[in-house]
Amino acid sequence: MATKLKEKLGGLRHPVSLMKAGFDGLREGQFWKSMFRPGSIMTKGYQDSPRNRAYVVMNSVLYHLHPVKVKRHGIKLSYTLCLGGLTFFLFIFLTITGIFLMFFYRPATEVVYQDMVGLHTSVAFGQLVRNLHRWSAHLMVISVFLHMSRVFYTGSYKPPREFNWIVGVVLLLLTILLAFTGYLLPWDQLAVWAVTVGTQMGYESPLIGKEVSFVLLGGVQIGSETLIRWYTLHVLALPFVITIVIAVHFWRVRKDGGISGPL
């Protein structure tokens, strides 16, 4: 009886052994080696060690977003408040909800307001997504301001991080511009008059006031040219620039030694 049971168990293990041998052969092939570099956890003969862990991080696109080692204070919620990560999450969330809204939005003065009404009445979850987009924009501006306040009061802008502080200031300005350009897109009375006040402030700029006003309006008053200009800035130009500056910001955090310690 015991002998027959062992034979049955051996037969059950046999397909597993074949699968394991086939997988080992796949990992030794040129196709597998072309995808996974030496030191990857997916290569044959990988051994867990601090050096190999560093190789895994350096050779992976996703893992490379995080450093090999993190300082203890850098993962304390009471120190960072996760404000930088929260801001980045809101930017990703705004991108997703913004793409959804673009399917139902036409930047033409003759139909734009009807599209906004239809978004509330005819599109499933349209009003919900629009409100999520609007409130996330407000929260992003607030989180960027709080993040920079935290960096300032903890002295994280000091050398060698002074360049990254300038990058953060640029991101703050771009975030405000991104929120302001989206203010006109609903094309209601509140949006039109708010943008009128904002562009009039640009008009009062010394020396180049008229040029600034013309660039913002696309003419002498708010119209179809203004809408398409601000729409292009809001959905294409500013998000593209912000994505590049965010990448530089993250890269500098890594190169400057990670999140700075408390004073």
TAQUIVEN-V604277 format. One record per backbone hydrogen bond with DSSP energy under -0.5 kcal/mol. CO is the residue of the C=O (numbers start at 1). NH is the residue of the N-H. Records with the same first field share a line. If there is no record, write none. Layout:
CO: NH  NH
This chain:
1: 5
2: 6
3: 7
4: 8
5: 9
6: 10
7: 11
8: 12
9: 13
10: 14
11: 15
12: 16
13: 17
14: 18
15: 19
16: 20
17: 21
18: 22
19: 23
20: 24
21: 25
22: 26
23: 27
24: 28
25: 29
26: 29  32
29: 33
30: 34
31: 35
32: 35  36
35: 37
37: 40
40: 43
43: 46
47: 49
49: 53
50: 54
51: 55
52: 56
53: 57
54: 58
55: 59
57: 60
60: 64
62: 65
63: 66
71: 74  75
72: 75
73: 76
75: 77
76: 79  80
77: 81
80: 83
82: 86
83: 87
84: 88
85: 89
86: 90
87: 91
88: 92
89: 93
90: 94
91: 95
92: 96
93: 97
94: 98
95: 99
96: 100
97: 101
98: 102
99: 103
100: 103
101: 104
102: 105
106: 108
108: 111  112
111: 115
112: 116
113: 117
114: 118
115: 119
116: 120
117: 121
118: 122  123
123: 126
125: 129
126: 130
127: 131
128: 132
129: 133
130: 134
131: 135
132: 136
133: 137
134: 138
135: 139
136: 140
137: 141
138: 142
139: 143
140: 144
141: 145
142: 146
143: 147
144: 148
145: 149
146: 150
147: 151
148: 152
149: 153
150: 154
151: 156  157
152: 155
155: 158
158: 161
161: 165
162: 166
163: 167
164: 168
165: 169
166: 170
167: 171
168: 172
169: 173
170: 174
171: 175
172: 176
173: 177
174: 178
175: 179
176: 180
177: 181
178: 182
180: 183  184
181: 184
184: 187
188: 192
189: 193
190: 194
191: 195
192: 196
193: 197
194: 198
195: 199
196: 200
197: 201
198: 202
199: 203
200: 204
202: 205
205: 209
206: 208
208: 212
209: 213
210: 214
211: 215
212: 216
213: 217
214: 218
223: 227
224: 228
225: 229
226: 230
227: 231
228: 232
229: 233
230: 234
231: 235
232: 236  237
233: 238
236: 240
237: 241
238: 242
239: 243
240: 244
241: 245
242: 246
243: 247
244: 248
245: 249
246: 250
247: 251
248: 252
249: 253
250: 254
251: 255
252: 256
253: 258
254: 257
